[in-house]
Amino acid sequence: MTTRDIIVVGASSGGVPALKAFVNNLPKDFKGSVFIVLHIPTYTESRLPEILSNAGPLEAVHPGDGEEIEPGKIYIARNDHHLLLQEGKVMVKRGPKENRFRPSIDALFRSAAYVYSTRVVGIIMSGILNDGASGLWTIKEMGGLAIVQLPDDAEQPQLPINVLELVEADYVLTAEDMGPLISGLIKEPIPEKYKFSEEALRRLKTEVIIATKDDAFEMGIMEMGELTPFTCPECHGALVRLVEGKIIRFRCHTGHAYTASSLLAEVSESVEKMLWQSMRGLEEMNMLLKNISDHFAELEDSASAALFREKAEESGERARVIHDSIFKQNHYSEDIRLDKDKKTHDHD
């Protein structure tokens, strides 16, 4: 009997308490396999296997590339590596980042949906932005189930809220209640059906392969979406636009992937960085011009001193204009986020 025994979980900021509550309520004789992506900085070594092993009855590990999947075990993505699934095994790869992250929730979820389709249960927990929304949508389309942490139960509710806006979840509940739910779902037989067309399945396979290595162009990603005038903020490659239900995504020809929100966040950060660099250059010019002006003043060359002082004031004024632009950019991005959250809460 085929059952829902492949459990994939994605979390970001605030995810550790939720993950602990989840695994604490899984039974010791759990027959499924759990795969977890938690966003962590690339320079930080994760202690999550130790934390979750101590939090519940199941062993949690960082798997090696090609390690065989065992029931009753928790597999956790390493820092700066995608965790992907193939038939009976896990893959640990440094493919291109998705939504600014490696490991990526979307990458794990898509690979699980492609290989195991109706056997998959996808879970989204506490976090920010919306890495995982596309992957959870794919799981649903392939006949799997979608579970989202109740936003009021999440330390960081933005990710659950964003996902619920884009994907129709089968269950919305607290992290503590997920263990008992999963324990029941794994005992139920499932149909061998999914909604994906052959074309969509081909694109899904391509994206799973791209997550394992940097060869999106050779895989034909540029023919799988609408070419846009935008460029990738990571590598400046051309971006194609992909649509999945309510979700708009972008991929570049080297493989980096973004939802609309993550692309906006990355572009905003890149613009802000360039503005800070410009402001710094103008302030350095201001200091240099003042220094030269003071030099001419000491030589009693008042005309030259006044000229360089005037130029210094001009560069200082331009630096202030850029400074104000930076803060307007920050307020604009924050206003978008707050307005989006307000509309979501108003809808609820």
C-alpha positions as CSV (number, residue, x, y, z in Angstrom):
1,M,0.0,0.0,0.0
2,T,1.4,3.4,-1.0
3,T,1.3,6.0,1.8
4,R,2.3,9.6,2.4
5,D,5.6,8.7,3.9
6,I,7.8,11.5,2.4
7,I,7.6,14.5,4.6
8,V,9.4,17.7,3.5
9,V,9.6,20.7,5.8
10,G,10.8,24.3,5.1
11,A,11.5,27.0,7.7
12,S,13.4,30.2,8.0
13,S,13.7,32.8,10.8
14,G,12.1,31.5,14.0
15,G,11.9,28.0,12.6
16,V,13.9,26.1,15.3
17,P,11.2,26.3,18.0
18,A,8.5,25.2,15.5
19,L,10.7,22.3,14.3
20,K,11.3,21.1,17.9
21,A,7.6,21.2,18.6
22,F,6.9,19.2,15.4
23,V,9.5,16.4,15.9
24,N,8.7,16.1,19.6
25,N,5.2,14.9,18.7
26,L,6.2,12.3,16.2
27,P,6.0,8.7,17.4
28,K,9.1,6.6,18.0
29,D,7.9,4.0,15.5
30,F,7.2,6.6,12.7
31,K,7.5,4.9,9.3
32,G,8.0,7.9,7.2
33,S,11.1,9.9,6.4
34,V,11.5,13.6,7.2
35,F,13.6,16.1,5.1
36,I,14.2,19.6,6.5
37,V,15.5,22.8,5.0
38,L,16.2,25.6,7.5
39,H,17.7,28.8,6.1
40,I,21.0,29.6,7.8
41,P,23.9,31.8,6.9
42,T,26.5,30.1,4.6
43,Y,29.2,30.7,7.1
44,T,27.4,29.1,10.0
45,E,27.6,25.3,10.8
46,S,24.2,24.0,11.6
47,R,23.6,22.2,15.0
48,L,20.1,21.3,14.0
49,P,20.6,17.5,13.8
50,E,21.8,17.5,17.5
51,I,18.9,19.9,18.5
52,L,16.2,17.8,16.9
53,S,17.6,14.5,17.9
54,N,17.4,15.7,21.5
55,A,13.9,17.2,20.9
56,G,12.1,14.1,19.8
57,P,12.4,10.3,19.4
58,L,13.8,10.2,15.9
59,E,17.5,10.5,14.8
60,A,18.3,13.6,12.9
61,V,21.4,13.8,10.6
62,H,23.2,15.8,7.9
63,P,23.2,13.2,5.1
64,G,26.0,12.7,2.7
65,D,25.4,12.9,-1.1
66,G,23.9,9.6,-2.3
67,E,23.0,8.4,1.2
68,E,20.1,5.9,1.1
69,I,16.8,7.0,2.7
70,E,15.7,5.2,5.8
71,P,12.2,5.3,7.4
72,G,12.0,6.9,10.9
73,K,14.9,9.2,10.2
74,I,15.2,13.0,9.8
75,Y,17.5,14.4,7.1
76,I,18.6,18.0,7.4
77,A,20.2,20.2,4.8
78,R,23.8,21.3,5.3
79,N,24.7,25.0,5.2
80,D,25.3,26.3,1.7
81,H,24.1,23.0,0.1
82,H,20.7,22.1,-1.5
83,L,19.1,19.0,-0.1
84,L,17.4,17.1,-3.0
85,L,15.7,13.8,-3.4
86,Q,16.0,11.0,-5.9
87,E,14.5,7.5,-5.9
88,G,15.6,6.0,-2.6
89,K,18.5,8.4,-2.0
90,V,19.3,12.0,-1.0
91,M,21.4,14.4,-3.0
92,V,23.6,17.1,-1.4
93,K,24.5,19.7,-4.1
94,R,25.8,23.2,-4.4
95,G,23.6,24.2,-7.3
96,P,22.6,27.8,-8.0
97,K,20.8,29.7,-5.2
98,E,17.0,30.0,-5.3
99,N,15.2,33.0,-3.7
100,R,18.7,34.1,-2.4
101,F,19.1,30.9,-0.4
102,R,21.2,27.7,-0.6
103,P,19.7,25.4,0.8
104,S,16.4,26.3,-0.8
105,I,13.0,25.1,0.4
106,D,11.7,25.3,-3.2
107,A,14.5,23.1,-4.5
108,L,13.8,20.3,-1.9
109,F,10.0,20.5,-2.4
110,R,10.3,20.3,-6.2
111,S,12.6,17.3,-6.2
112,A,10.3,15.5,-3.7
113,A,7.2,16.2,-5.8
114,Y,9.0,15.1,-9.0
115,V,10.2,11.8,-7.6
116,Y,7.5,10.8,-5.1
117,S,4.4,12.8,-6.3
118,T,1.4,11.7,-4.2
119,R,3.5,10.3,-1.4
120,V,4.7,13.8,-0.4
121,V,3.5,16.0,2.4
122,G,4.9,19.5,2.3
123,I,5.1,21.6,5.5
124,I,5.9,25.4,5.7
125,M,6.8,26.9,9.1
126,S,8.0,30.2,10.5
127,G,10.0,32.4,8.3
128,I,10.3,35.5,6.0
129,L,9.7,36.2,2.3
130,N,8.3,33.2,0.4
131,D,10.9,30.6,-0.4
132,G,8.8,27.4,-0.4
133,A,5.6,28.8,-2.0
134,S,6.5,27.5,-5.5
135,G,7.6,24.2,-4.1
136,L,4.5,23.7,-2.1
137,W,2.3,24.6,-5.1
138,T,4.2,21.9,-7.1
139,I,3.6,19.3,-4.4
140,K,-0.1,20.1,-4.5
141,E,-0.2,19.9,-8.3
142,M,1.6,16.5,-8.1
143,G,-1.1,15.1,-5.8
144,G,0.7,15.7,-2.5
145,L,-0.6,17.5,0.6
146,A,0.2,21.0,1.8
147,I,0.4,21.9,5.5
148,V,1.2,25.5,6.7
149,Q,1.9,26.6,10.3
150,L,-0.8,28.8,11.7
151,P,0.6,32.3,11.4
152,D,-0.4,33.2,14.9
153,D,1.7,30.2,16.1
154,A,4.8,31.2,14.1
155,E,7.6,33.3,15.6
156,Q,7.9,34.9,12.2
157,P,4.5,34.7,10.4
158,Q,5.4,36.3,7.1
159,L,6.4,33.1,5.3
160,P,3.2,31.2,6.4
161,I,1.1,34.3,5.5
162,N,2.7,34.6,2.0
163,V,2.4,30.9,1.3
164,L,-1.3,30.9,2.3
165,E,-1.9,33.7,-0.1
166,L,-0.5,31.8,-3.0
167,V,-1.2,28.1,-2.2
168,E,-4.4,26.4,-1.1
169,A,-3.3,24.5,2.0
170,D,-4.9,21.3,3.1
171,Y,-4.2,22.0,6.8
172,V,-3.3,25.1,8.7
173,L,-2.4,24.3,12.3
174,T,0.1,24.8,15.1
175,A,3.6,23.2,14.9
176,E,2.7,21.1,18.0
177,D,-0.3,19.6,16.3
178,M,1.6,18.6,13.1
179,G,3.2,15.5,14.6
180,P,-0.1,13.8,15.4
181,L,-1.6,14.8,12.1
182,I,1.3,13.4,10.1
183,S,1.2,10.2,12.1
184,G,-2.4,9.7,11.0
185,L,-1.9,10.7,7.4
186,I,0.9,8.2,6.9
187,K,-1.5,5.4,7.5
188,E,-4.0,6.4,4.8
189,P,-3.8,5.0,1.3
190,I,-3.4,7.5,-1.5
191,P,-4.4,7.7,-5.2
192,E,-1.8,7.6,-7.9
193,K,-2.9,10.7,-9.6
194,Y,-1.4,14.2,-10.3
195,K,-2.4,17.2,-12.3
196,F,0.8,18.1,-14.2
197,S,0.8,18.0,-17.9
198,E,3.7,16.4,-19.8
199,E,5.1,19.9,-20.6
200,A,4.9,21.0,-17.0
201,L,6.5,17.7,-15.9
202,R,9.4,18.3,-18.3
203,R,10.0,21.7,-16.9
204,L,9.8,20.4,-13.4
205,K,12.4,17.7,-14.2
206,T,14.6,20.5,-15.8
207,E,14.4,22.6,-12.6
208,V,15.3,19.7,-10.4
209,I,18.4,19.0,-12.5
210,I,19.3,22.7,-12.5
211,A,19.3,22.6,-8.7
212,T,22.1,20.0,-8.8
213,K,24.5,22.0,-11.0
214,D,25.0,25.3,-12.9
215,D,23.9,24.3,-16.4
216,A,20.4,26.0,-16.8
217,F,21.3,27.4,-20.2
218,E,22.3,24.0,-21.6
219,M,19.1,22.5,-20.0
220,G,17.0,24.9,-22.1
221,I,15.6,27.1,-19.3
222,M,15.4,30.1,-21.7
223,E,12.8,28.3,-23.8
224,M,10.6,27.4,-20.8
225,G,9.4,30.9,-19.9
226,E,8.9,34.4,-21.3
227,L,12.1,36.4,-21.8
228,T,12.1,39.6,-19.8
229,P,14.1,42.8,-20.0
230,F,15.3,42.2,-16.4
231,T,18.7,40.8,-15.4
232,C,19.7,38.6,-12.5
233,P,21.0,40.6,-9.5
234,E,23.3,37.8,-8.6
235,C,25.1,37.2,-12.0
236,H,23.4,39.8,-14.3
237,G,22.2,37.0,-16.7
238,A,18.9,37.4,-18.6
239,L,15.8,36.4,-16.7
240,V,12.8,34.4,-18.0
241,R,9.4,34.7,-16.4
242,L,7.6,31.5,-15.2
243,V,4.0,31.4,-13.9
244,E,2.6,28.8,-11.5
245,G,-1.0,29.5,-10.5
246,K,-0.8,32.8,-8.6
247,I,3.0,32.6,-8.4
248,I,5.3,34.6,-10.6
249,R,8.9,33.4,-10.7
250,F,12.1,34.3,-12.6
251,R,15.1,32.2,-13.6
252,C,18.3,33.3,-15.2
253,H,20.3,31.3,-17.8
254,T,22.9,30.3,-15.1
255,G,20.1,28.9,-12.9
256,H,19.4,31.5,-10.1
257,A,15.7,31.6,-9.3
258,Y,13.5,34.2,-7.6
259,T,9.9,34.7,-6.8
260,A,8.7,38.3,-7.5
261,S,9.2,39.2,-3.8
262,S,12.7,37.8,-3.5
263,L,13.7,39.4,-6.8
264,L,12.4,42.8,-5.5
265,A,14.3,42.3,-2.2
266,E,17.5,41.4,-4.0
267,V,17.3,44.3,-6.5
268,S,16.5,46.7,-3.6
269,E,19.5,45.5,-1.7
270,S,21.7,45.9,-4.8
271,V,20.4,49.4,-5.5
272,E,20.9,50.4,-1.9
273,K,24.5,49.1,-2.0
274,M,25.3,51.1,-5.1
275,L,23.8,54.2,-3.6
276,W,25.9,53.9,-0.5
277,Q,29.0,53.5,-2.7
278,S,28.1,56.6,-4.6
279,M,27.5,58.6,-1.4
280,R,30.8,57.4,0.0
281,G,32.6,58.5,-3.2
282,L,31.0,62.0,-3.1
283,E,31.9,62.4,0.6
284,E,35.5,61.4,-0.1
285,M,35.5,64.0,-2.9
286,N,34.1,66.6,-0.5
287,M,36.9,65.9,2.0
288,L,39.5,66.1,-0.7
289,L,38.2,69.4,-2.1
290,K,38.1,70.9,1.4
291,N,41.6,69.8,2.0
292,I,42.8,71.4,-1.2
293,S,40.8,74.6,-0.3
294,D,42.5,74.8,3.1
295,H,45.9,74.4,1.4
296,F,45.2,77.3,-0.9
297,A,43.9,79.4,2.0
298,E,47.2,78.8,3.8
299,L,49.0,80.0,0.7
300,E,46.7,83.1,0.8
301,D,45.3,82.3,-2.6
302,S,41.7,83.2,-1.7
303,A,40.3,82.8,-5.2
304,S,41.5,79.2,-5.6
305,A,40.5,78.5,-2.0
306,A,36.9,79.8,-2.6
307,L,36.6,77.8,-5.9
308,F,37.6,74.5,-4.3
309,R,35.3,75.3,-1.2
310,E,32.4,75.8,-3.6
311,K,33.1,72.5,-5.4
312,A,33.3,70.8,-2.0
313,E,29.9,72.2,-1.0
314,E,28.4,70.9,-4.3
315,S,29.7,67.4,-3.8
316,G,28.4,67.5,-0.2
317,E,25.0,68.5,-1.4
318,R,24.9,65.7,-3.9
319,A,25.9,63.2,-1.2
320,R,23.0,64.4,0.9
321,V,20.6,63.9,-2.0
322,I,21.8,60.3,-2.4
323,H,21.5,59.9,1.4
324,D,17.9,60.9,1.3
325,S,17.3,58.6,-1.7
326,I,18.6,55.6,0.3
327,F,16.1,56.2,3.1
328,K,13.3,56.8,0.7
329,Q,14.1,53.5,-1.0
330,N,14.1,51.8,2.4
331,H,10.8,53.3,3.4
332,Y,9.3,52.4,-0.1
333,S,10.3,48.7,0.4
334,E,9.0,48.7,4.0
335,D,5.7,50.3,2.8
336,I,5.2,47.5,0.2
337,R,5.7,44.9,2.9
338,L,3.4,46.5,5.4
339,D,0.7,47.1,2.8
340,K,0.9,43.5,1.7
341,D,0.7,42.2,5.3
342,K,-2.3,44.6,6.0
343,K,-4.2,43.4,2.9
344,T,-3.5,39.8,3.9
345,H,-4.8,40.3,7.4
346,D,-7.8,42.3,6.1
347,H,-8.7,39.4,3.8
348,D,-8.5,37.0,6.7
